[in-house]
Amino acid sequence: KEKVAITKEQDALMKLIVEAYNKHQIPQDVTKKLLQEQYSTEENFLLLTEIATSQVQVLVEFTKNIPGFLSLDHEDQIALLKGSAVEAMFLRSAQVFSRKMPKGHTEVLEERIRKSGISEEFITPLFNFYKSVGELHMVQEEQALLTAITILTPDRPYVKDQQAVERLQEPMVELLKKLCVLQHPQEPQYFARLLGRLTELRTLNHYHAEMLTSWRVNDHKFTPLLCEIWDVQ
Ligand SMILES: Cc1cccc(C)c1Nc1c(-c2c(F)cccc2F)nc2cccc(C)n12
């Protein structure tokens, strides 16, 4: 059985990705509001809009720190960000939801999501996904790499130079594969389970687009950044 070992270059790449992933977090004042603001449907939706907006900001900062991303064609950089925003945000919010948040916050956030005027048809897949990510007990290296791999998906709409994106994504997939073998030696199919989450993520794009439309129809206000990244308004 060949010994799986992380090379020096792979270790350097992993440190860069994890550092970028942890550098940007949702500001404390936003998460503090979770406990303070009252519970009206409007108030809850406003809070979620604020969290979503800061998640997009966190996503953009993380993406800019992915080695090689800023050397891609500029229009392709935008196409990758817009094409992966929903998936990357679901991934990050799932990780925050299931691990990072202080005990009480998780229940409060869940309550606010359930009472923010969002229809059940979105709430169910959302929490199913959160649960399935939580059950993986990913370490931060896996979370950061999986998010970077999601962002560097070559076949997003309007990406011109797909090969250039593949050249960045490939080494990350290789590295994640090695990490999974090292982190979960008793679970040979763990890497496959992680990639399975990416397939589940793609289905959530559809639900999210539906929710955006229904929020618009109910005249919910979005921030300029959310309008920009999801081409609404
Ligand atoms: C922050 C949050 C957490 C859980 C559920 C929801 C609905 C939100 N909020 C939004 C999300 C969103 C996200 F930020 C992460 C995950 C899944 C998402 F639906 N997308 C958008 C887009 C326009 C407005 C909002 C309020 N919004």
The ligand as an ORCA input file, in Angstrom:
! r2SCAN-3c Opt
* xyz 0 1
  C     -28.198     34.125      5.772
  C     -29.221     33.047      5.546
  C     -29.073     31.828      6.231
  C     -30.020     30.825      6.060
  C     -31.123     31.009      5.211
  C     -31.275     32.209      4.528
  C     -32.496     32.398      3.636
  C     -30.322     33.229      4.679
  N     -30.436     34.438      3.927
  C     -30.256     34.500      2.540
  C     -29.561     33.654      1.711
  C     -28.838     32.446      2.097
  C     -27.583     32.524      2.685
  F     -27.048     33.738      2.884
  C     -26.869     31.379      3.044
  C     -27.431     30.122      2.803
  C     -28.707     30.029      2.242
  C     -29.391     31.196      1.903
  F     -30.602     31.129      1.352
  N     -29.589     34.105      0.433
  C     -30.320     35.237      0.462
  C     -30.640     36.093     -0.613
  C     -31.397     37.226     -0.365
  C     -31.851     37.497      0.925
  C     -31.527     36.640      1.972
  C     -32.075     36.917      3.326
  N     -30.759     35.502      1.723
*
